[in-house]
Structure formats: structure tokens, C-alpha cells
């Protein structure tokens, strides 16, 4: 029982104001950030970390993406989560567990395709997503997650399968969670949106748009500590330079 490896899936590119990434810095500067769901292959089945943006927007952009259309730099059929999985011979029904880092719109767009999977989400995030605080309300698109899916609401850290565990990292959103993956040759800490860019760590600048800044900072410390303790590497998938540093599926990280 072990983890075999993982794939970084190409979920397209969004563009946003840099100040959303770096706290009170970079207003008016735009930044392109990739969307990267991660597929983990284990002896106990496939685990998918986040489902990307909603591909239905390619057909009905107004109803699906609404004002979010302005955020798209690059998204084609190829970036549809189902097509990304297909690249490595996997279909949504093969995915045993989906872990949503949180319920923001760029992480839940493909949730409805996983009606055979168990979807793991913190109870605090699930509750909040239905009635978000007004200042973050537009980041939650209810039509993306409000389906009769097999949501399993968890509270706190949680072992998904042997070698893959969820660790809570609130701040970006109330119930944000990250994923620690013990690969054969390394420990990968998939931070989700707890860290937006390498710059947050390298220059010690907090992320720009947290729901709670103090909690976001605590979570960054927590994840860095996990990396130190477990000799792990932090994968910052929204980092603008992510694809310069890492390879897309079908490359298999072990
Ligand atoms: Zn995000």
C-alpha cells in the first residue's frame, strides 16, 4: 500500500492583479497564474487534488463564468479536467477521492464530473461556501459545487489513503486544506492556495487576498514546518513560474 506517483495537470491560465498575490503590493500590475489540479496514483486508487475551472464556460461563458471571464488568459478544451485525466488514461469514474483544497471557483469547476468519487472537504469550508462573508462572496460560484455528490465533510487533518494526508491550512479561506503526499522518492506538500507564489516565501510578503490574514500566516508557517519535519518540498501550483520549474502530465513525479 503506497503512493506510486503524481501528475501535474494543465488547467489553463488566469490573469489577476498582482496585489491579490502580494499583500498591498503590485496594484495595477497584471500577473498570469496557472491552474494546476494534481492527480496522485496510489495502490488504493486515484486521488485528485482540485478540479480546476468549469469547462462549461467554453459553451456558456455568461452563465458559467459571468464576470470571471475577464480572468481567463488561456483555457481551451484541452484544459478541461476530463481531457487532462484522459491524457494519462484515467477517467473521472476511476478517481476514488477528490480533495478540494477549498471551494473557490477555480478549484471546483469540474466537481460535478466526479459523481462516483468521495469528495473530501472541511466542514467549515463547506458551510461557509453556502453563505460566505460579503467581501469574498464573489469567489464562490455555488452552481459549481451545489450538486448531489458524495461530499464527505471532515474536521481537521485526515489520512486519505496510506501516504496521502490532508492538513488544514485556513486563512486564504475558512476551511482551506493542503495535501501531503509521500511519493517513493520525495515528500510533496501541495499547498493549494495557502501560498500563492514563491515570492510570498522568498520576500516574506503575505498573500494579497486572504479571508483572514493572521490565519493565512499561521498556515504558511505550519506548511513550512511540515516540509522541514518531513523533508518535503512545497509545490506552489499558482506560482506564475510554475511551468518553468515543473513538467506537465504525462510526466510522472515519483
Ligand atoms: Zn486558486
py3Dmol code that shows the C-alpha trace and the ligand (Angstrom):
import py3Dmol

protein = """\
ATOM      1  CA  UNK A   1       0.000   0.000   0.000  1.00  0.00           C
ATOM      2  CA  UNK A   2       1.774   3.067  -1.151  1.00  0.00           C
ATOM      3  CA  UNK A   3       1.833   6.064  -3.408  1.00  0.00           C
ATOM      4  CA  UNK A   4       3.152   5.356  -6.914  1.00  0.00           C
ATOM      5  CA  UNK A   5       3.497   8.916  -8.209  1.00  0.00           C
ATOM      6  CA  UNK A   6       1.709  12.081  -9.232  1.00  0.00           C
ATOM      7  CA  UNK A   7       0.901  14.169 -12.300  1.00  0.00           C
ATOM      8  CA  UNK A   8       0.560  17.947 -12.605  1.00  0.00           C
ATOM      9  CA  UNK A   9      -2.426  18.672 -14.846  1.00  0.00           C
ATOM     10  CA  UNK A  10      -2.658  21.773 -17.006  1.00  0.00           C
ATOM     11  CA  UNK A  11      -5.875  23.556 -16.073  1.00  0.00           C
ATOM     12  CA  UNK A  12      -5.221  26.731 -18.058  1.00  0.00           C
ATOM     13  CA  UNK A  13      -4.001  30.188 -17.069  1.00  0.00           C
ATOM     14  CA  UNK A  14      -5.777  33.006 -15.248  1.00  0.00           C
ATOM     15  CA  UNK A  15      -4.762  36.618 -15.060  1.00  0.00           C
ATOM     16  CA  UNK A  16      -5.169  38.791 -11.999  1.00  0.00           C
ATOM     17  CA  UNK A  17      -3.969  41.953 -10.360  1.00  0.00           C
ATOM     18  CA  UNK A  18      -0.632  41.298  -8.697  1.00  0.00           C
ATOM     19  CA  UNK A  19      -1.869  42.850  -5.459  1.00  0.00           C
ATOM     20  CA  UNK A  20      -4.070  39.777  -4.992  1.00  0.00           C
ATOM     21  CA  UNK A  21      -0.934  37.682  -4.836  1.00  0.00           C
ATOM     22  CA  UNK A  22       1.353  40.018  -2.871  1.00  0.00           C
ATOM     23  CA  UNK A  23      -0.230  41.930   0.018  1.00  0.00           C
ATOM     24  CA  UNK A  24      -0.599  45.652  -0.758  1.00  0.00           C
ATOM     25  CA  UNK A  25       1.997  45.461  -3.494  1.00  0.00           C
ATOM     26  CA  UNK A  26       1.745  45.448  -7.271  1.00  0.00           C
ATOM     27  CA  UNK A  27      -1.542  47.332  -7.754  1.00  0.00           C
ATOM     28  CA  UNK A  28      -2.374  47.742 -11.433  1.00  0.00           C
ATOM     29  CA  UNK A  29       0.207  45.172 -12.499  1.00  0.00           C
ATOM     30  CA  UNK A  30      -1.259  42.043 -14.026  1.00  0.00           C
ATOM     31  CA  UNK A  31       0.049  38.580 -13.343  1.00  0.00           C
ATOM     32  CA  UNK A  32      -0.637  35.289 -15.132  1.00  0.00           C
ATOM     33  CA  UNK A  33      -1.056  32.306 -12.860  1.00  0.00           C
ATOM     34  CA  UNK A  34      -1.561  28.668 -13.858  1.00  0.00           C
ATOM     35  CA  UNK A  35      -4.363  26.439 -12.588  1.00  0.00           C
ATOM     36  CA  UNK A  36      -2.894  23.042 -11.716  1.00  0.00           C
ATOM     37  CA  UNK A  37      -5.024  20.162 -10.441  1.00  0.00           C
ATOM     38  CA  UNK A  38      -2.862  17.257  -9.238  1.00  0.00           C
ATOM     39  CA  UNK A  39      -3.574  13.566  -9.803  1.00  0.00           C
ATOM     40  CA  UNK A  40      -2.000  11.074  -7.392  1.00  0.00           C
ATOM     41  CA  UNK A  41      -1.742   7.392  -8.268  1.00  0.00           C
ATOM     42  CA  UNK A  42      -1.771   5.064  -5.273  1.00  0.00           C
ATOM     43  CA  UNK A  43      -2.274   1.364  -4.576  1.00  0.00           C
ATOM     44  CA  UNK A  44      -5.601   2.371  -3.058  1.00  0.00           C
ATOM     45  CA  UNK A  45      -6.814   4.236  -6.155  1.00  0.00           C
ATOM     46  CA  UNK A  46      -6.501   7.681  -7.689  1.00  0.00           C
ATOM     47  CA  UNK A  47      -6.695  10.826  -5.592  1.00  0.00           C
ATOM     48  CA  UNK A  48      -7.365  14.134  -7.354  1.00  0.00           C
ATOM     49  CA  UNK A  49      -6.460  17.426  -5.690  1.00  0.00           C
ATOM     50  CA  UNK A  50      -8.878  20.091  -7.056  1.00  0.00           C
ATOM     51  CA  UNK A  51     -10.917  20.047 -10.251  1.00  0.00           C
ATOM     52  CA  UNK A  52      -9.942  23.335 -11.953  1.00  0.00           C
ATOM     53  CA  UNK A  53     -12.231  25.805 -13.667  1.00  0.00           C
ATOM     54  CA  UNK A  54     -15.615  24.949 -15.154  1.00  0.00           C
ATOM     55  CA  UNK A  55     -15.246  23.888 -18.829  1.00  0.00           C
ATOM     56  CA  UNK A  56     -18.938  24.575 -19.411  1.00  0.00           C
ATOM     57  CA  UNK A  57     -17.816  28.192 -19.726  1.00  0.00           C
ATOM     58  CA  UNK A  58     -16.430  27.410 -23.185  1.00  0.00           C
ATOM     59  CA  UNK A  59     -20.039  26.907 -24.321  1.00  0.00           C
ATOM     60  CA  UNK A  60     -21.994  29.192 -21.984  1.00  0.00           C
ATOM     61  CA  UNK A  61     -19.492  31.763 -20.731  1.00  0.00           C
ATOM     62  CA  UNK A  62     -22.037  34.257 -19.385  1.00  0.00           C
ATOM     63  CA  UNK A  63     -23.979  31.767 -17.297  1.00  0.00           C
ATOM     64  CA  UNK A  64     -20.974  29.752 -16.169  1.00  0.00           C
ATOM     65  CA  UNK A  65     -18.156  32.206 -15.642  1.00  0.00           C
ATOM     66  CA  UNK A  66     -20.065  35.510 -15.585  1.00  0.00           C
ATOM     67  CA  UNK A  67     -17.741  38.366 -14.619  1.00  0.00           C
ATOM     68  CA  UNK A  68     -14.918  35.814 -14.143  1.00  0.00           C
ATOM     69  CA  UNK A  69     -14.494  35.718 -17.926  1.00  0.00           C
ATOM     70  CA  UNK A  70     -12.173  38.673 -17.564  1.00  0.00           C
ATOM     71  CA  UNK A  71      -9.803  36.464 -15.557  1.00  0.00           C
ATOM     72  CA  UNK A  72      -9.147  33.959 -18.323  1.00  0.00           C
ATOM     73  CA  UNK A  73      -5.821  34.224 -20.121  1.00  0.00           C
ATOM     74  CA  UNK A  74      -5.849  30.755 -21.603  1.00  0.00           C
ATOM     75  CA  UNK A  75      -8.404  27.969 -21.364  1.00  0.00           C
ATOM     76  CA  UNK A  76      -9.330  25.538 -24.124  1.00  0.00           C
ATOM     77  CA  UNK A  77     -10.969  22.130 -24.320  1.00  0.00           C
ATOM     78  CA  UNK A  78      -7.572  20.604 -23.707  1.00  0.00           C
ATOM     79  CA  UNK A  79      -7.543  22.131 -20.221  1.00  0.00           C
ATOM     80  CA  UNK A  80     -10.885  20.540 -19.301  1.00  0.00           C
ATOM     81  CA  UNK A  81     -10.167  18.294 -16.287  1.00  0.00           C
ATOM     82  CA  UNK A  82     -11.668  15.288 -18.103  1.00  0.00           C
ATOM     83  CA  UNK A  83      -9.286  15.726 -21.025  1.00  0.00           C
ATOM     84  CA  UNK A  84      -6.332  16.225 -18.733  1.00  0.00           C
ATOM     85  CA  UNK A  85      -7.152  12.942 -16.997  1.00  0.00           C
ATOM     86  CA  UNK A  86      -7.599  11.233 -20.334  1.00  0.00           C
ATOM     87  CA  UNK A  87      -4.031  12.188 -21.227  1.00  0.00           C
ATOM     88  CA  UNK A  88      -2.855   9.696 -18.645  1.00  0.00           C
ATOM     89  CA  UNK A  89      -5.540   7.111 -19.350  1.00  0.00           C
ATOM     90  CA  UNK A  90      -7.796   7.980 -16.416  1.00  0.00           C
ATOM     91  CA  UNK A  91     -11.491   8.826 -16.473  1.00  0.00           C
ATOM     92  CA  UNK A  92     -13.450  10.598 -13.707  1.00  0.00           C
ATOM     93  CA  UNK A  93     -15.051   7.349 -12.607  1.00  0.00           C
ATOM     94  CA  UNK A  94     -11.578   5.932 -11.851  1.00  0.00           C
ATOM     95  CA  UNK A  95     -10.944   8.655  -9.292  1.00  0.00           C
ATOM     96  CA  UNK A  96     -11.655   7.308  -5.837  1.00  0.00           C
ATOM     97  CA  UNK A  97     -11.151  10.519  -3.876  1.00  0.00           C
ATOM     98  CA  UNK A  98     -11.326  14.155  -4.818  1.00  0.00           C
ATOM     99  CA  UNK A  99      -9.823  16.549  -2.309  1.00  0.00           C
ATOM    100  CA  UNK A 100     -10.952  20.154  -2.773  1.00  0.00           C
ATOM    101  CA  UNK A 101      -8.395  22.481  -1.222  1.00  0.00           C
ATOM    102  CA  UNK A 102     -11.289  24.910  -0.837  1.00  0.00           C
ATOM    103  CA  UNK A 103     -14.448  25.865  -2.699  1.00  0.00           C
ATOM    104  CA  UNK A 104     -13.251  28.912  -4.686  1.00  0.00           C
ATOM    105  CA  UNK A 105     -14.363  28.858  -8.310  1.00  0.00           C
ATOM    106  CA  UNK A 106     -11.006  27.927  -9.845  1.00  0.00           C
ATOM    107  CA  UNK A 107     -10.808  24.752  -7.714  1.00  0.00           C
ATOM    108  CA  UNK A 108     -14.323  23.300  -8.031  1.00  0.00           C
ATOM    109  CA  UNK A 109     -15.200  23.781 -11.711  1.00  0.00           C
ATOM    110  CA  UNK A 110     -15.111  20.076 -12.526  1.00  0.00           C
ATOM    111  CA  UNK A 111     -16.609  18.698  -9.281  1.00  0.00           C
ATOM    112  CA  UNK A 112     -19.820  17.512 -10.912  1.00  0.00           C
ATOM    113  CA  UNK A 113     -17.926  15.068 -13.163  1.00  0.00           C
ATOM    114  CA  UNK A 114     -16.872  13.097 -10.078  1.00  0.00           C
ATOM    115  CA  UNK A 115     -20.209  11.646  -9.060  1.00  0.00           C
ATOM    116  CA  UNK A 116     -18.608   8.249  -8.344  1.00  0.00           C
ATOM    117  CA  UNK A 117     -15.892   9.677  -6.104  1.00  0.00           C
ATOM    118  CA  UNK A 118     -15.816  10.591  -2.432  1.00  0.00           C
ATOM    119  CA  UNK A 119     -15.149  14.324  -2.258  1.00  0.00           C
ATOM    120  CA  UNK A 120     -13.285  15.431   0.859  1.00  0.00           C
ATOM    121  CA  UNK A 121     -13.812  18.960   2.102  1.00  0.00           C
ATOM    122  CA  UNK A 122     -13.521  20.618   5.500  1.00  0.00           C
ATOM    123  CA  UNK A 123     -16.912  21.094   7.088  1.00  0.00           C
ATOM    124  CA  UNK A 124     -16.017  24.717   7.868  1.00  0.00           C
ATOM    125  CA  UNK A 125     -15.364  25.416   4.168  1.00  0.00           C
ATOM    126  CA  UNK A 126     -18.499  23.631   3.023  1.00  0.00           C
ATOM    127  CA  UNK A 127     -20.696  25.586   5.412  1.00  0.00           C
ATOM    128  CA  UNK A 128     -19.024  28.887   4.609  1.00  0.00           C
ATOM    129  CA  UNK A 129     -19.293  28.405   0.835  1.00  0.00           C
ATOM    130  CA  UNK A 130     -23.097  28.458   1.032  1.00  0.00           C
ATOM    131  CA  UNK A 131     -23.175  31.726   2.996  1.00  0.00           C
ATOM    132  CA  UNK A 132     -19.822  33.441   2.501  1.00  0.00           C
ATOM    133  CA  UNK A 133     -18.855  36.741   4.077  1.00  0.00           C
ATOM    134  CA  UNK A 134     -19.796  39.564   1.721  1.00  0.00           C
ATOM    135  CA  UNK A 135     -16.206  40.570   0.954  1.00  0.00           C
ATOM    136  CA  UNK A 136     -15.316  37.178  -0.507  1.00  0.00           C
ATOM    137  CA  UNK A 137     -18.737  36.183  -1.791  1.00  0.00           C
ATOM    138  CA  UNK A 138     -17.881  36.566  -5.483  1.00  0.00           C
ATOM    139  CA  UNK A 139     -15.099  33.943  -5.300  1.00  0.00           C
ATOM    140  CA  UNK A 140     -17.641  31.191  -4.572  1.00  0.00           C
ATOM    141  CA  UNK A 141     -19.762  30.034  -7.512  1.00  0.00           C
ATOM    142  CA  UNK A 142     -22.453  27.906  -5.920  1.00  0.00           C
ATOM    143  CA  UNK A 143     -23.545  26.317  -9.195  1.00  0.00           C
ATOM    144  CA  UNK A 144     -20.145  24.592  -9.369  1.00  0.00           C
ATOM    145  CA  UNK A 145     -20.318  22.659  -6.100  1.00  0.00           C
ATOM    146  CA  UNK A 146     -24.010  22.503  -5.247  1.00  0.00           C
ATOM    147  CA  UNK A 147     -24.645  19.060  -6.714  1.00  0.00           C
ATOM    148  CA  UNK A 148     -25.766  15.854  -5.022  1.00  0.00           C
ATOM    149  CA  UNK A 149     -22.233  14.472  -4.900  1.00  0.00           C
ATOM    150  CA  UNK A 150     -20.643  12.223  -2.275  1.00  0.00           C
ATOM    151  CA  UNK A 151     -19.245  15.015  -0.155  1.00  0.00           C
ATOM    152  CA  UNK A 152     -17.568  13.807   2.981  1.00  0.00           C
ATOM    153  CA  UNK A 153     -17.231  16.665   5.452  1.00  0.00           C
ATOM    154  CA  UNK A 154     -14.120  16.377   7.563  1.00  0.00           C
ATOM    155  CA  UNK A 155     -12.867  18.355  10.539  1.00  0.00           C
ATOM    156  CA  UNK A 156      -9.122  18.706  10.839  1.00  0.00           C
ATOM    157  CA  UNK A 157      -6.257  16.631   9.495  1.00  0.00           C
ATOM    158  CA  UNK A 158      -7.211  13.433   7.737  1.00  0.00           C
ATOM    159  CA  UNK A 159      -5.496  10.463   6.115  1.00  0.00           C
ATOM    160  CA  UNK A 160      -6.980   9.925   2.647  1.00  0.00           C
ATOM    161  CA  UNK A 161      -5.058   6.736   1.855  1.00  0.00           C
ATOM    162  CA  UNK A 162      -1.740   5.483   3.143  1.00  0.00           C
ATOM    163  CA  UNK A 163       0.907   8.065   2.215  1.00  0.00           C
ATOM    164  CA  UNK A 164      -1.563  10.854   1.410  1.00  0.00           C
ATOM    165  CA  UNK A 165      -2.908  13.078   4.147  1.00  0.00           C
ATOM    166  CA  UNK A 166      -4.833  16.295   4.402  1.00  0.00           C
ATOM    167  CA  UNK A 167      -3.563  19.031   6.663  1.00  0.00           C
ATOM    168  CA  UNK A 168      -5.663  22.086   7.451  1.00  0.00           C
ATOM    169  CA  UNK A 169      -4.289  25.430   6.262  1.00  0.00           C
ATOM    170  CA  UNK A 170      -7.016  28.037   6.803  1.00  0.00           C
ATOM    171  CA  UNK A 171      -6.655  31.750   6.089  1.00  0.00           C
ATOM    172  CA  UNK A 172      -6.999  32.015   2.329  1.00  0.00           C
ATOM    173  CA  UNK A 173     -10.485  30.709   3.077  1.00  0.00           C
ATOM    174  CA  UNK A 174     -12.005  29.473   6.358  1.00  0.00           C
ATOM    175  CA  UNK A 175     -11.607  25.761   5.673  1.00  0.00           C
ATOM    176  CA  UNK A 176      -8.667  25.684   3.304  1.00  0.00           C
ATOM    177  CA  UNK A 177      -6.704  22.417   3.341  1.00  0.00           C
ATOM    178  CA  UNK A 178      -3.418  21.249   1.819  1.00  0.00           C
ATOM    179  CA  UNK A 179      -2.245  17.781   0.869  1.00  0.00           C
ATOM    180  CA  UNK A 180       0.917  15.962   1.935  1.00  0.00           C
ATOM    181  CA  UNK A 181       1.972  13.169  -0.411  1.00  0.00           C
ATOM    182  CA  UNK A 182       4.664  10.636   0.417  1.00  0.00           C
ATOM    183  CA  UNK A 183       5.976   9.686  -3.017  1.00  0.00           C
ATOM    184  CA  UNK A 184       8.550   6.915  -3.440  1.00  0.00           C
ATOM    185  CA  UNK A 185      11.421   9.430  -3.671  1.00  0.00           C
ATOM    186  CA  UNK A 186      10.198  12.602  -2.018  1.00  0.00           C
ATOM    187  CA  UNK A 187       7.555  14.157   0.184  1.00  0.00           C
ATOM    188  CA  UNK A 188       5.398  16.628  -1.763  1.00  0.00           C
ATOM    189  CA  UNK A 189       3.465  19.296   0.115  1.00  0.00           C
ATOM    190  CA  UNK A 190       0.708  20.521  -2.189  1.00  0.00           C
ATOM    191  CA  UNK A 191      -0.047  23.868  -0.610  1.00  0.00           C
ATOM    192  CA  UNK A 192      -3.121  24.741  -2.678  1.00  0.00           C
ATOM    193  CA  UNK A 193      -3.813  28.464  -2.293  1.00  0.00           C
ATOM    194  CA  UNK A 194      -2.253  28.719   1.173  1.00  0.00           C
ATOM    195  CA  UNK A 195       0.773  30.080  -0.677  1.00  0.00           C
ATOM    196  CA  UNK A 196       0.105  31.863  -3.964  1.00  0.00           C
ATOM    197  CA  UNK A 197       3.591  32.453  -5.289  1.00  0.00           C
ATOM    198  CA  UNK A 198       7.212  31.763  -4.432  1.00  0.00           C
ATOM    199  CA  UNK A 199       7.510  35.491  -3.821  1.00  0.00           C
ATOM    200  CA  UNK A 200       5.306  35.097  -0.726  1.00  0.00           C
ATOM    201  CA  UNK A 201       8.010  32.944   0.859  1.00  0.00           C
ATOM    202  CA  UNK A 202      11.154  34.369  -0.676  1.00  0.00           C
ATOM    203  CA  UNK A 203      10.351  38.000   0.114  1.00  0.00           C
ATOM    204  CA  UNK A 204       8.176  37.262   3.109  1.00  0.00           C
ATOM    205  CA  UNK A 205       5.137  39.014   1.620  1.00  0.00           C
ATOM    206  CA  UNK A 206       1.784  37.580   2.674  1.00  0.00           C
ATOM    207  CA  UNK A 207      -0.732  36.568   0.014  1.00  0.00           C
ATOM    208  CA  UNK A 208      -2.828  39.556  -1.024  1.00  0.00           C
ATOM    209  CA  UNK A 209      -6.411  38.405  -0.650  1.00  0.00           C
ATOM    210  CA  UNK A 210      -6.835  36.166   2.369  1.00  0.00           C
ATOM    211  CA  UNK A 211     -10.128  35.788   4.169  1.00  0.00           C
ATOM    212  CA  UNK A 212      -8.067  36.042   7.371  1.00  0.00           C
ATOM    213  CA  UNK A 213      -4.509  37.355   7.199  1.00  0.00           C
ATOM    214  CA  UNK A 214      -3.302  36.158  10.639  1.00  0.00           C
ATOM    215  CA  UNK A 215      -4.572  32.641   9.983  1.00  0.00           C
ATOM    216  CA  UNK A 216      -3.052  32.669   6.493  1.00  0.00           C
ATOM    217  CA  UNK A 217       0.339  33.460   8.009  1.00  0.00           C
ATOM    218  CA  UNK A 218      -0.035  30.711  10.645  1.00  0.00           C
ATOM    219  CA  UNK A 219      -0.860  28.241   7.885  1.00  0.00           C
ATOM    220  CA  UNK A 220       2.182  29.205   5.835  1.00  0.00           C
ATOM    221  CA  UNK A 221       4.322  28.613   8.939  1.00  0.00           C
ATOM    222  CA  UNK A 222       2.612  25.282   9.504  1.00  0.00           C
ATOM    223  CA  UNK A 223       3.257  24.094   5.943  1.00  0.00           C
ATOM    224  CA  UNK A 224       6.881  25.209   6.059  1.00  0.00           C
ATOM    225  CA  UNK A 225       7.286  23.279   9.289  1.00  0.00           C
ATOM    226  CA  UNK A 226       5.783  20.162   7.786  1.00  0.00           C
ATOM    227  CA  UNK A 227       8.254  20.476   4.920  1.00  0.00           C
ATOM    228  CA  UNK A 228      11.148  20.753   7.373  1.00  0.00           C
ATOM    229  CA  UNK A 229       9.944  17.892   9.566  1.00  0.00           C
ATOM    230  CA  UNK A 230       9.153  15.509   6.742  1.00  0.00           C
ATOM    231  CA  UNK A 231      11.965  16.608   4.467  1.00  0.00           C
ATOM    232  CA  UNK A 232       9.343  17.724   1.993  1.00  0.00           C
ATOM    233  CA  UNK A 233       9.076  20.160  -0.884  1.00  0.00           C
ATOM    234  CA  UNK A 234       6.387  22.849  -1.131  1.00  0.00           C
ATOM    235  CA  UNK A 235       4.683  22.831  -4.525  1.00  0.00           C
ATOM    236  CA  UNK A 236       3.187  26.260  -5.168  1.00  0.00           C
ATOM    237  CA  UNK A 237       0.949  25.489  -8.107  1.00  0.00           C
ATOM    238  CA  UNK A 238      -0.415  29.035  -8.696  1.00  0.00           C
ATOM    239  CA  UNK A 239       3.110  30.426  -8.908  1.00  0.00           C
ATOM    240  CA  UNK A 240       3.479  32.386 -12.193  1.00  0.00           C
ATOM    241  CA  UNK A 241       6.658  30.443 -12.962  1.00  0.00           C
ATOM    242  CA  UNK A 242       5.311  27.013 -12.039  1.00  0.00           C
ATOM    243  CA  UNK A 243       5.554  25.611 -15.581  1.00  0.00           C
ATOM    244  CA  UNK A 244       9.120  26.828 -15.883  1.00  0.00           C
ATOM    245  CA  UNK A 245      10.030  24.748 -12.850  1.00  0.00           C
ATOM    246  CA  UNK A 246       7.881  21.636 -13.296  1.00  0.00           C
ATOM    247  CA  UNK A 247       6.603  19.349 -16.017  1.00  0.00           C
ATOM    248  CA  UNK A 248       3.054  18.714 -17.183  1.00  0.00           C
ATOM    249  CA  UNK A 249       1.393  15.302 -17.333  1.00  0.00           C
ATOM    250  CA  UNK A 250       2.134  12.741 -18.702  1.00  0.00           C
ATOM    251  CA  UNK A 251       5.388  13.359 -16.790  1.00  0.00           C
ATOM    252  CA  UNK A 252       5.068  11.221 -13.672  1.00  0.00           C
ATOM    253  CA  UNK A 253       6.640  12.541 -10.466  1.00  0.00           C
ATOM    254  CA  UNK A 254       7.895   9.870  -8.102  1.00  0.00           C
TER     255      UNK A 254
END
"""
ligand_1 = """\
1
ZN
Zn -6.927 29.362 -6.674
"""
view = py3Dmol.view(width=600, height=400)
view.addModel(protein, "pdb")
view.setStyle({"model": 0}, {"cartoon": {"style": "trace"}})
view.addModel(ligand_1, "xyz")
view.setStyle({"model": 1}, {"stick": {}})
view.zoomTo()
view.show()
